[in-house]
Structure formats: C-alpha cells, structure tokens
Amino acid sequence: MKVIDISSAVRQKGQTLEEPALRSKYSLQFNNTKQEKYFRQVILSDIATTIGLDHRESMITYIVTLIFVCLLYNSAYISSYFEGKSYLRTMLFQALSLSSVTLVTAIIHYLFFIKEIKSDKKSWYLISVYFVFSEIVIFNNVFVKDEVFADQPEYGFACVLGLLPLIYSSKFAVFSTFLIYVTINFIISITFLAVNLLSDTNIQKTLIEFFFLISILAIESRTFYTKEYQLRNKFITMNAALNQETHLNHDFSPKTDAEQISRAVKESIQLLPLAKRKESKNSIYLDKIFDNLSKVINMLGNRNSIYSVDLEDKNLDDDDKIFLEQTCLGPRRSQVQASTKCMVRKTIEVLKNYDLQELAGILKRIGKEWNFDIFFLKDITKTKPLAIVGAFCIQKFHLDTSFCIHFTVYQSFLTDLEENYKPNPYHNSTHSAEVLCSYIFLMQQSVFNNFIQDYEIFASVVAMLGHDVAHPGVTNRFLINSKNSMAITYNDSSVLEMMHSATTFQLMQKDNQDILANLPKDMGVLVRALIIEMILATDMAKHFDLIGKLKAKMINSPSINLTSADQRNEIMKIITKASDVGHAAKCQELHQKWTSLVCEEFFMQGDMEKAQGLPISMYCDREKTDIAKSQSGFIKNIVLPIYETLNQCLNSSEIKEKCIDQLEQNMKSWESLVLPKRVHSLMEPEENHTLKSRTETTIVGRMGNSSWATIVLNN
C-alpha cells in the first residue's frame, strides 16, 4: 500500500489545502472534500494504525464472520435437502449463489489488502459485495421458494441470524463512515422487512425480527459514531503540523530541521504497519524507515537549536535542579560555518631567547602535566601568569612565525589583556592561564593533536586567555536580575561571554596590539569566528546544547571525523568547556584551592543579592550553603559528563587516568562530606566570629587518602 502524503500531492499541483474541520458533529464530515477523501482512504488502510485503529484486525474479523455465515447457511441448505425439505436444484442455487459472493468478497479483500491493488473506489467495491451478500441471505429465505422454486416444500431458514453478525463485524472493515454504515444497513433492513411481508410468513414474527434488527443497528451505529468521532479528532490533531505547512505552500524558503525531522518520523510511523507484513517485497518499507531514521539521527547530530534538557526527567536533588535551571538553561545560538583550509601544524618544542628562558624548565611541563601548579607560576612571575603562559604557547607552537606576529605586538596585547582582569577571588588572570594550560594538555594528550591546525591553536590560545577578561565577579543571572547596564547592552543573552569576547577584540584595536593584523583576510575572519564561538561556549546556559549535540553525533557514528573543520570546531568548544571547569578534575590540593576561591566569589555575590533585595542564587548564601553538596552535585551533573563525553570522542588513556578518574575520586570525597542538614560549616564551639566578617569552614572527613580538608574563606 502506498503511504499517502496529501500535502506533497497538493504542493505539486500548486493547490492549497484547508485545515480539516468537521462540518457538523452529527454528520462527522470534513468541510474539505480532499481531506474527507483522504480520511476515508486512511480508515480502510494500514495507515489507520497511526490514529489508533487496527484496520487489519477489523478486516480479518469481518472475513472470518463472512465465511462463518456462508458455511452456516450452506449447511442449512444441504441439511434441508437431505431432510427432504428442499429439492436439489433449490439447494444448489442457494449454496452456489451465496458461495460465489463469498468467494468474490474474499478475492476483493485479497487484491486490496494483500496484493495492495490501488483504487479510489475500493470502499464502494467492499460495500457492494457486502450489500449483495446480505441481499442473497434475505432472498434465499423466502424469495427463492416463492418465486423461483414455487413447487418446493414449505421451508425457510431465518435470515436475521446471518444479518446480525455482518452488521456487527463490518464496522471499519467495509464502512469508513458511520453515515454510510447506517444508510446501507438500513436499506438492507427495509429489504428484509419488505420481502418477508410480501411473503406468506408470520407477520408478527417478521415485525419482531425487524425491530430487533433495527435495535442492534442503532446500538452498533452509536458505537461506530463514537469511535469515528475519536478517530477524526486524532486525524485533525496529527495533521496540525501538516496543515500549518500547507498554509505556507508558496514559501519556498528552506525548511527547519524540526520540520524535516517531524516529517521523517511521521512517514516512518505510517510505514511501520506495512513493514510488519511478511511479504518479501515489503522490505522496501524497512529500507525507507531506516533511511528516515538515519536522516533524523544525522540532523540531531549535526545541527544546533533543537536540543534541550528536561530536568524533571533527571534524578536530581531539588537544589541541584534549581542550580541547573538558573545556570544552564538559556537562549541558543547557531554556530558559524567556515571551511578555510590552512596548513597542518608542524611544531618544534623550543623557546626563543626571551625572558621565558629562565622559566623554561617550569613552562615546558605545560601540556605534559595535568596538575600543573599555576599558583606557583603566579607567585614567581609576580602575578603575571597570563602574559607568561600566553607568550610561551605562542612561541611553543611557532604561532608568531606562522602568522607574522612580532614579539612586541603579542607581548603588549597579553600584558594589556592581563591588566584588564579584575582581582576577583576566582575569575582572574590566574584562572585564564590555568584554563589555557588545561586546554593544551587535553589537546596534546589525545589524538586531537594530530588533526588540529595552526590557525585553530592560535584561536584557542587567544580564546582561553580572553574568555573571562573584565569579569565582574558575578553571574549572568545576577546582572540580568539587577538590570545591570551590561545586561541591557547584550540583551540578557550570554551577557558576560559577549562582553569577554568584545573586550578581547577591543584590546586588539589599540596601537601595536592587533595580533590578527597580518593574517590573510579569510583566515582572519575565521580565527575571529572561532575565538567568539569558544568564548561563548563557556556560557553555562549552552552546556546541555553542546553536550547533547556531541552525544547525538556519537550515537550516529562511534567516531568523529576530525579531518572535518566543523567537527574539530565542535570538539574545540567541548575542550574549552572542560578546561573552564577543569579545576574539579585536578588533584585534591589544587581542587581545594580553586573550590575555596570560587565559593568565596559566589558568597560575595550572595551578599550583594541580599543587600539589593534580589533572590539569592543557589549555592551563593554563605550562611546556608553546604559546600560539599554543591561541589559533588557540580561534578556529577556538569563536569563529569563533559569529560566522559569528550573522551568518548578522543579515547585518551591520559584523560581517563588523569582527569576522569580524579573527578570520580573528588566526587566521592565530597559526597562523603555532605552534611545531613543544610548548614554552611561546622564551627568550633569556642569560635564567636560572624560569617559576614570571616568564614572558616573545616570540612570533617578525609579527602581520599590525603589529609584533612580545610577550606578557609575570607570576606
């Protein structure tokens, strides 16, 4: 059977299609004749399964009933002959006429439902043989005796016994609408009454049988009406999206992914009943379903803007749900597409004779040691880790020579970039340098290092160093709720990330600081786009979008094609996210330091929210936050899924051992320290300090095999 797509046929003819609507609740007819015709075709086909009707089951029930009635009456005719109540010619006439119609009915159903012969008049063929069969049952009772074989003995077999099962079983097998069902069966009932009244049979018995027949017809008509009304409503609902599309049939603009996915899924649903058939030719339906679903998976894995997360379906703590809702759900932004081809990176790990030589022994560990101590570098460089690490990476990967960047240019840019970082507890230049170190490690300790290009490394270095520049120490939520001028400027969308990106490029506009100046024009556009995308990827509101997209790609294909620039772009954004929250995967000593800093920054925001009368963000209330609980939830719900998803693509033993295993250890350590009640800390009884002036939190418990964990938060 052909799967009917009325919208495609209408579009090809350049016609419009009205939305299906019932003309009347009593007639159950659509105003639009094309939709009415389509509905009747659907009811008498396997497609009816999509609106909740198993037509094939109804058809089988009807055919079995028909054969049963035929056998019953033929048995009665033969029995009457052997009992001497009928002549041979009478028995043969009755049996052959009834059997012939039964055989014709079976052939018609076979042609339509097994061989799948297509005909717009299928319904009328089915109704015709049904009507003829019923009339033969009626006429064989008395008409044959009185008019054809008048000399036979008095005999008659009650025809009402054959009509009742036919009335019951013909719904949705022969008739597609209750109006036709009522009309045809009422005509049959009137024929029954007329034939029997014109004969010499008992009038009282005939009237009783007629009213009984009409009563059963009324009951079954009511059942038919109720079911058809439900089916028509489902038909209208399922065609809502189709109708919306056909209203716009003159719009030849590209259709959205959601529209294409919906159409592919809809067609697959329509094909499923056909695919379950046993005939070998129906393998074409399985092939089509496979193609549709492959198309859907490909779209889900290669598109943005259609991903979301239902937190109600996740087994999350209520507070973690609030935190994720506040932090990770936000507007979507489509990616920038580019395909500029650049040279493959070839680097030699040497340092030029600059001031970096005296730090060479320390800096060469970047990319090799996951737990690189950025705090130590900060101390020995007099709080200039960003400029030092940035200059080192530019020289390490020969970006200065590859892209003609003079030392004074990138030195001036990096210095200015670091000076624009504010002295926040967490979001400062030390954090940006740490993120770049983590990024280089994740890149070099995986197969990704064999595919990433020079221009992509250049963009990555700039993006990591500038991803939090000028950070005010508060979240996007705070800026939006407080109606900060920054939120107004960036329309409440990725406010901080937009500002970080803009600031980074604004600094390049200063004299002798444009590190992109000597790039070819097309490459400069691409590098700028990559920097912007990676910085915007750090917005936690995009977390589930990015992770969901990469997971969908992994479902579609177990391996990512890293020779594709677009695919590398996606991986770079995931590495950026992993690096940004990478402190949670560091050794316990470094992780505890970063935790104390980020908690203090959160608490400072909570203090400001209290002072301004704003809702206090989750885990920002220094008097109520359970640090262990917040960190275990953050690792479990955010960080660990990022690293696990990333390593599914990169398959790096180093990332597994150094990062994922450490994350699991840190998470278990925090979980063991979660307090039974929501309190911020366990204070020593003799301490009488207020939390607003100074908070010392001693977390009771042992961090793995390490020492007791103590976090000191100073306001």
N, C-alpha and C positions, 0 to 999 in steps of 0.2 A: 504493500500500500504506500502510496506517495504521501509524504508529510506535507500537508498543505500550509503554505505561508501566504496568507491572503494579502499581506502588506507588500510583499515582493511583486506579486502579480499586478497589484494596483499601481505601484510605482512605475512598473514597466509600461503600463498603458497611459501613464500620465494622469490618472484619475485621483480623486480624493476619496477618503474613506471616513464616514461618520462614526462617531463613537457609538458602540452598541447600547441601545436603551430600550427598555420594554415599552411597547405601545400601550399595553394595558396589563394590569396584574391578573386579569381574568383570562385573557386570551393567550398570554405568555408568548407574544410575538414581538420580534425586534422591529423598530421603525425602519431600519436599513435592510433592504431585501438581500443585499450581498452578505451581510452578517447573519441574517436568518438562514440563508442557504448554507453558509459555512458551518453554522451551529448544527444543522441537521446532518451534514456530512460527518462532523466530528462525532456526534452521538452514535452513528452507525459505523464506527471505525475504532481501531485500537487506540487512536489518539484520545478517546474519551477517558482513558485512564488518567490523563493529566488533570481532569476536572472531577475525578472521584467516581467514575462509572466504569465498571468492568464489562464492556460490551461483549467480549468473547464469552464470558461466563453466561450472560443472558442468552446469547445465541445458542450455546450448547444446551442450555435448559430447554429452550424452545424446540430445537430439533429433536431432542430426546422425547419431549412431550408429544410432538407431532407423530413420531414413529410409534409411540405407545398407543395413541388414539387410533392410528391406522391399523395396527395389529389387533387392537381390541374390537374394532368394528368388523374387520375381516374375519376374525374368529367367530363373531356373532353370525355373520353371513354364512360362513361354512357350516357352523353348527345348525343353523336353521334349515339348511339344505339336507343335512343328514337326518334331521328330525322329521323331515317331510313337510316342513312349513314353507318351503321355497323351492322353486324349480331351479335347475342347473343354469339355465340362461339368465335367470334373475341374479343368482349368486355370482356368476362370472361378471355380469355387468356392474354390479355394485362393487365387487372386490377390485376389478381392473380399473374402474374409474377413480376410486379412492387411492389405490396404489400408484396409479400414474401421476396424480397430482403430488403425492408424497415424494415420488422419485424426482419430479421436476423441481419441487421445492429444495430437495437435498442438492440437486445439481446447481441450482442458482446460488445457494449458500456456499457451495464448494468453489464456484467460479469467483465469487466476490471476496470470500474471506480466506481461501487457501491459495488460489491462483492469483488473487488480487487484481482481477479484471476491473478496469476503471470505467465508471459510467455515472453520469449526472442523474440518471433515472433509477439508480439502484433501489432507492426507497420504494418507488412505485412498483418495481418488479416484485419485491418482497411482499408488499401489500396485496398485489394482485393474486399471487399464489395462495396467500393466507385466506383471502376472500373466497376464492374458488374452492379451496379445501373445505371451508366452513359451509358453503352452499351445498356441496356434494353430500356432506354429512346430513344436512337438513333434508335435501330432496330424496336421498336414498331411503329415508324413513317411510314416507307415505307416497311421494310423487311417483316413484318407480312402480309401486304396487298399483296405484290408481290409474296412472296414465300410460305407462309403458307396458307393464305386465298385469293388466287388469284381471286376467283369469287365474292369478296365483292365489293360494290360500291366504286367509287373513293373517297378516303378520306385520310387526313393526318393532324396531329397536330404538329406544329413546335417544334422540339426538342431543338432548341437553347434556348428557354425560360426556359427550365429546367437545361441546362448545365451551363448557366452563374451564377445563384445563388450558384450552387455547387462549381464552381471554386472560387468564392469569399469567401465562408464560410469554405472551407476545410483547409485553412492555419492554421497550428499548432493545428488542431483538428484531422486531418488524417495524414498529412505530417509533418515530423520533420525537413526536409531539403528542401531547395528551388530546388536543383537539381532533387530530386525525384518528387517534385511537378511539375516542368516543364516537365519532361520526361513523366509522366503518363498522364498529361492533354494534352500534345502534341499528344500522341498516340490516346487519345480519340478524339481530333480534327481531326486528319487524318482519323480516322474511320468514323467520321461524314461526311467528305468530300467524301470519297470513296463510302460509302453506298448511299449517295444522288446522286453522279454522275452516279453510276451504275443503278439507278432507272430512271423512266421516268419523274422525277420532273424537274422544271425550272432550267437550269444550271446557268443562270445569278443570280438567287435568291440564289442558293446554294453557289456560289462563294462569293457573298456579305456577306452571313451569316458566311461563313468560315473565311473570313478576319476580320470580326467583332469579331468573337470568338477568333482568334489569337491575335488581338489587346488587347482585355480585358485580355487575358492570359499574354501578355507581361507586361501590366501595373501592374497586380497583382503579377507577378513574381518579378518585380522590388521592389515592396513594401515588399514582402516576403524576398528578398535578404537583403534589408536594415535592417529589423528587426532582421533577423537571424545573420547578422554581429555584431549587437549590443549585442545580446544575447551571442554569442560566446566570445566576448571580456569580458563581465561580468563573464562568466563562467571561463575564464582564470584568471581573477583578483581574484575571490572568491576562486579559488583553489591554489593560490600562496603559502599560508602557508602550505597547504596540500602537495604540490609538494616539498617544502623545507624539510618537514618531511620525505617524501618517498625517497628522495635522500639519507637520512641518515638511511635507514631502517635497516642497520646492526649495528647501535649504540643502544645497549640495556641499556644505562645509563638512570637513572630516568629523566623523562621529567619535564620541568619547570612548575611552576604554571600557567604562562601565556599561555603556550601551552595547558594545560588541560582546562583552562577556555575558551580559544578560541574554542576548540573542543566541549565543552559542549554547548556553546552558539550557535555554528554553527548547531549542531544537533537539538537544540530547535527551531531554526528558520525553519529548514526543517520540523519539526513536526507540526508547527503552522497551516499550511493549513489543515492538517489532523485532528487536534484537533477541528477545527471549524465545522467538519462534525457532523451531528445529530445522527448518528447511535450509539447505546449504547456501542458497543464494542470499539469504538474509545476513550473511557475513558482511555485506556492504554496509549494513546499518552499524555493525560494530566498528567498522573502519571509520565511518563518519563520526560516531561518538568519540572514538579515540582521537581523531583529528580535532574535534571541537574542544575536548578537554585539554589536549596538548596546547592548543591555542590559548585557552584560558590560563593555564599554568605559565605559559611564556609571557603573557601580559602581566600577570601578577608578579612575575619575577623581574620584569624589565621596565616597569612603569612606576611613577610616583603618584601621589594624591588619592589613592584608593585604599590606603592602609589605615587602620585604626585599631584600638585595643578596647575590649570590654572588660573593665576592671571587675565587674560583678561576677564574671566567669572565673576569675583568678582566686586561688585560695590564699588570700592576703589578710594580714592583720588590718583592722579598721584604720589605725593610724597610718599604716603604710599606704593604704588606699588613698587617704586624704593627701598624703605627701606626693604620691604619684600623680594624682589629679591636679594638684597645684603646680607641679614641676614639669611633668612630662606630656601633658595634653595641651596642644596649642595648634595654631594655624599651620598649614602645609605650604611648601614652596617647591616648585618644579625645578629640576636640575638644568644646568647649562650644558648644551651639547656642543662638542668640538671634536675635530679629528685631525688636528695638525700633526704631521709626522716629524719627529725630531730624532737626533742621533741617539744611539744607545750609549748609556753611561759607561765610561771606562775610567776608573779612578786608581790612583796610587796613594796609599796612606802615608803621606809625608807632610811635614809642616814647613811653611816658609820661615824665613829668618825674621820673624817679628817678635814682639814681646811674648808671644804664646810659647816660645821655645822653653822658657823656664817652667811652664806648666805642662809640657808635653807628656810627661810620664802620667800625669793625672788625667788629662783630656783624652789620651788615647784609649782610655777604658770606656769612653762613650760609645755605645753600640755593641760593646762586648760584655759589659756588666749591667745586669738589670737593676741591681741595688746600688747604682752609682750615687754617692753621697753628695748631693747638690748643696747641702747645708755647709759642708766642709769647704767646697769651692767658693761659696758665697763669703765665707769668713776670710779666706786667704786672698780673695780678689777685692776686698773692701766693698762688699755688696754690689758687685758688678757682674753677676753670673750670666745675665742675658747677653751682654756685649761679648764676653769671653767665649761662651758656648756658641753663639751665633757666628763669630769670626772663625772659630775653629771648624765648624761644619762647612762654611763657605770654602775654606782652604782645603779641608779634608776631601771634599768631593769635587775640587777644582772648578767650582762654580764661577769664581772670579775670572779665570782664564777662559772658560767656555762661553761666558756671556759678557765678557769685556767690562767687568766691574772693577774700578780702581779701588785700591785699599782705602783711600781717604773717603771715598763715597760710602762704602758699606760700613766703615768704622763710624762715620758721622751719623748715618742712619740708625745703626744699632745703639749708639750712645743716646741719641735723642729718643728712640723708642723706649729704652730702659728708663730714662728720666720721666717719661710720661706715665709710667706705672705709679700708682699711689701706694703709700706704705700700709696697705691692708694686712691683717694677720695672715690671710691665705692667698687672695688673688693679688699677687705682687710679681715682680720680675723674677724672683726665685722660682715661683711656680711655673712661669712660662719657660724658663730654662730647663726645669725638670721635665716638663711635657715634651720638649724637643728631644731630650736625652732618651725618654721612653719611646718616642716615635722612631728614633734612629735604631734602637735595639729591636723593636718589633719588625722593622723593615729588614735589617741586616740578618737577623736570626731566623729568616724564613725564606721560602722560595720567591717571595715577592721581590727580593733584592736582585733577582736575575732578570726581572722584567721592567722595573721602574726606570723611567727615563730621566735624563739630566734636568729637563725643564720641570718635571714633576717633583724632583728632590728640591729644586730651587723654590718652587711654590710651597712645598711642605715646610721648609725651614722658615720662610717668612710668615706663613700662617701660624705655625706653632709659637713663634716668638711674639706675634702680634695678637693672638687670639683673645687676650684679656687686657689689652692695653687700656689705661684710663678707667679701669674697673672701679666703681664707687664703693664696692664692698657690700652691696645689697643685690637682691634677686630681681628678675624681671617683674615678678608678682608685686614686689614692694613698689617699684617705680610706677607700675600701672595703677595700683590701688591708691597711691599717694598723688596721682595725677602729675607726676614729675614732668618737667619740660622735655626731658629726653624721651619719655614715653609718648608725649604729644608729637614730637618730631618724627618718630618712627612708627606712629600709628599702632602702638601696642603690639607690634609684631616683631619678635626676636629683637627686642629693644637693645639689650646690651651687645649682642652679637653684631647687629647692624652698626652700632657705634664703634665697636672694636675694629671692624673692617674699614669703616670710613676713616677713623683716626689713623690707621696704619697707612692708608694711601695718601691722606693729607700730609703726613710727615714726609712722604716721598716727594711732595711738591716743593719742599724747601730747597734752597740752593745747595748743590753738591750732595744731595741725599737721594736722588732718584736712581735706585738700583735697577730699575727696569728700563732705563733710558736707551741702552744700546741693544736691546733685544729686537729682532725683526718684528715688524708691526703685528703680523698674525700671531706670532708666538707671545708677544706682549699681552695681547688680548686674552689669549688662552691662559697664560700664567695668572693674570689678574682674576679671571673667572675661577680658576682652581683655588686661589687664595680665599676668595669670597666664600666659595662653597664649603671649604674646610672650616673656616671660622664660623659660618652659620651652622655647620653640623654640630658644633659644641652646644647649641641650644638644646636643653634637655626636653623641650617640647617636641623636638624632632626625633627623640630617642626611639620610640616604637616604630615610627615610619622607617627609619634607616635599618633597624634590626629586622623588622618584618620583611622588608624588601630583600635583604640579603638571604634570609631564611627561605623565602619563596624561591629565590634563584637556586639555592642548594637543593630544594625539593625537585625543581625542574631538571637540574643537572648536578651530579655529585661533585663536579669540578668546575671552577671558574676559569674562563678563558682570559688569562692575564695578558695575552697579546693584544687584547682589545683595550683601547684607551678609555672607553666608557666604563668597562669592568674595573680597570685599575682605579678609576676615579671613585667608584663606589667603595672599593677596599681602602683607599686613602682616607675617606671620610670615617670609616669604621675604625681604622687605626688612630685617627685623630681623637675620636671619642674614647677609645681605650686608653690612649695616652693621657687625656684630660682627667680621667678618673683613676689613673694608674697607681696613685698612692695607696689605694686599697689593696693592691697586689704586691706591695713592697714588703720587705722583711718587717718584722714586728716593731723594731726600733724606729725605722723611718715612718712606718704606717702610724704609729702612735704620735709622732711629732706632727705629722700632717693632720691627723684627726683633731689634736688639740687646737691647731690653728683654724681649721675650718669650723669647728664648733664655736670657737670664740667669735668668729666673724658672724656666724648665724645668730649667736646670742646678742651681739651688738645690734643686729637688725631687729631682733625681737624687742630689745629695749626701746628702739626708735618707734616700732609699731605700737607699743604700749603708750609711749609719750604722745603719739599723734592720734591715738584712739582708733587705730586700724586693727583689723583681725590679725592675731598673731599667727604667723605661718608655722606649719608643723615642724617640730624639732628646733624651733627658734626661741623657745621660752626657757631661759636658764634656770628657772625655779621648778620646772616640771619635766624637762626632757631627760629621758633615760638614754644616755649616750650609747651604751652597749646595744640597746634595742634599735636605735636609729642606724647605727653602723652595720649591724647584722642584716637589717632589712635592706639597707642601701646596697650591700654586697650581693645579697641573694636576689634582689629584684632588678638591679641595674647593672652592676659591674660584672658579676659572673656570667650572665647571659651574653654580654658584649664579647668577653674573651673567648667563651666557648664557641660562639658563632664565628668569630674571626678565625679561630684555629681550625674550624671545620673547613675553611677555605684554604688556609695556609699550611695546615698539617705540620706544624713545627714542634719538634720534641722540646726545644728550648722554651717556647711559650707555654707548653704544657707543664713542664717541670718547674720553671722559674715563676710563672705568673698564675696559672690556673690552680696548681697545687697549693701555692701560697694563699691564694684567695680563699680556697676551701678551708685551709687551716685558720686564717684570720676570722672567717665567718663563724667557724665552730667555737673559736675562743670568745668572740663577742657573745654568741648565743649562750654560752655557759655563764656569762656575767649579767645577763638580763635580769633586772630586779623584778620581784614578784609584784610590786606596786609601782605606779608611775611617780617616782621621785628622781630628782636630778643626781643626788650623790649621797654617800654615807659619810656624814661629817663626824669627826671626833667629838665626843661629848663635851670636852673642855673648850672646844673652839667656839668663839662667840662672834665670829666675823659675819657680816651680812653678805649675801650673794651678790648684791649690787656693787659692793666695793671690791671684793676679791672672792673668787670661787676656786677652792681646791678640791678636786674630785679624786678620791682614791678608790679605784675600782677593785673590789675584793675578789680575788681569783687569780689564777695563774695563766699567763698567756702562753699556751702550748708548753714547751719545755724551757721557756725563757723565764725571766724574772717577773716579779710582781709588777703589774701595770699601773702606773700613776700618771694621770693627766692633770696638769696644772693650767688653769685658765685664768688669765689676768684681765681685768677690765680697765 
